[in-house]
């Protein structure tokens, strides 16, 4: 289900909101990686029916623009979504099938189901301030200040490689890895997962 709203509250202000509610299930999300087999039993995929690795339940995008006059414009965008699912694997071949990708953790005394855990939620906010000067009828000079990741959100956990494995379970069923299932890092980019960044720019239009 997708909902969209675009509204001009005044000549100097506009806002756009997009929200998606989705449910994505499959028995194998490995269609682009032919070197991995994550199924517990590749001859019975019925037990693999679960949320796919692309299952984003809630997805919200909000953007707006405000012309405050005298050549100043303020705009921003907010992106927020549910965390992606991931497989709680232990990273070692306990089944002795020459495959390290399908050995799942024991959680509460049971073998974890496929994609049964979720990564942290995603949130990002970017802002932009623009000041424009007219130089005659056809030329314009603009100065901009852009702030990325305003809230300095880490947004850890992009894909399975961003999640720590559980390790071999101990006798009491607890994981032997202290960081079991925890996101270890975030992509070092200007927008998502990196530190708060400020970018200054200038544009001459003629």
KAKAWO-V828801 format. One record per backbone hydrogen bond with DSSP energy under -0.5 kcal/mol. CO is the residue of the C=O (numbers start at 0). NH is the residue of the N-H. If there is no record, write none. Layout:
[[CO/NH] [CO/NH]]
This chain:
[[0/20] [2/18] [4/16] [6/8] [6/14] [9/12] [11/66] [12/8] [12/9] [13/64] [14/6] [15/62] [16/4] [17/60] [18/2] [19/21] [19/58] [22/24] [23/51] [25/49] [29/32] [32/35] [40/43] [43/46] [44/47] [45/48] [49/25] [51/54] [53/55] [54/56] [56/21] [57/81] [58/19] [59/79] [60/17] [61/77] [62/15] [63/75] [64/13] [65/67] [65/73] [68/71] [70/131] [71/67] [71/68] [72/129] [73/65] [74/127] [75/63] [76/125] [77/61] [78/123] [79/59] [80/121] [83/118] [85/116] [86/88] [87/104] [88/165] [91/93] [92/95] [101/103] [102/89] [102/90] [104/106] [104/111] [106/109] [109/106] [112/115] [116/85] [121/80] [123/78] [124/149] [125/76] [126/146] [127/74] [128/144] [129/72] [130/142] [132/140] [133/135] [134/138] [138/134] [139/204] [140/132] [141/202] [142/130] [143/200] [144/128] [145/147] [145/198] [146/126] [147/196] [148/151] [156/158] [158/161] [159/162] [161/183] [161/184] [163/180] [165/175] [165/176] [169/172] [173/169] [175/177] [176/179] [178/181] [181/163] [184/156] [186/188] [190/192] [191/188] [196/147] [198/145] [200/143] [202/141] [202/204] [204/139]]
